[in-house]
Amino acid sequence: VIYTGALENHARVLERIAARRPLMGNSAAACARVRDPVPLRDCLAAHELDYPRILPAGATVPVAGRWLFKPLRSGGGLGIGVAQPGTRATPGHYLQEFVLGESFSAVYVAMEDSVRLLGITRQLVGEAEFHAPAFCYCGSIGPVTPTARIQRQWVKIGSVLAQVFGLRGVFGVDAVVYKGRLTLIEVNPRYSSIASAS
């Protein structure tokens, strides 16, 4: 079975599927680990890769900077909104600092001993022409050929994620590129829409 959508947010469903059929892709446990913003942040920091500042549920939105409310279980940008200074992050959510730049996605395939970057696309997010709400995914355009510097960062991200979190099969990464730096925003540990665009 190959799963897509936001099924990585439903561990029990994945476990039931895996008990009945061979699961091509990541286990429920691997999905839970890589979708948790705290270990993801710590992993990226240890490998000198960029990730926005985050604050947990219950934290107060700082006055400085621009912050987003993000659901711990999400897909396609649904449920993401601008967080007003002084308010608190509600249970099931966390705060992520907004990062300037252009949005991109990459798709990889991970095997036991290697990871391959299959392609990169420009991500369309919250585009008024498509009547998309703010922060909601509404398409991809690609393939994109980045600079050599950005390409190296994409390759490193895929390798680190697969190694540290034990990812297998096809997975995607959303990131923002600004002034020659790539900042990872989110990991989609399953077959995603960009796999078709790439």
BELVEN-V452945 format. One record per helix or strand. SS is the DSSP state (H for helix, E for strand). FROM is the first residue (numbers start at 0). TO is the last residue. If there is no record, write none. Layout:
# BELVEN-V452945
[[SS	FROM	TO] [SS	FROM	TO]]
This chain:
# BELVEN-V452945
[[H	6	8] [H	10	19] [H	27	34] [H	36	45] [E	49	50] [E	53	54] [E	59	59] [E	66	70] [E	80	82] [E	87	87] [E	92	96] [E	101	109] [E	114	124] [H	127	129] [E	136	141] [H	147	164] [E	168	177] [E	180	187] [H	192	196]]
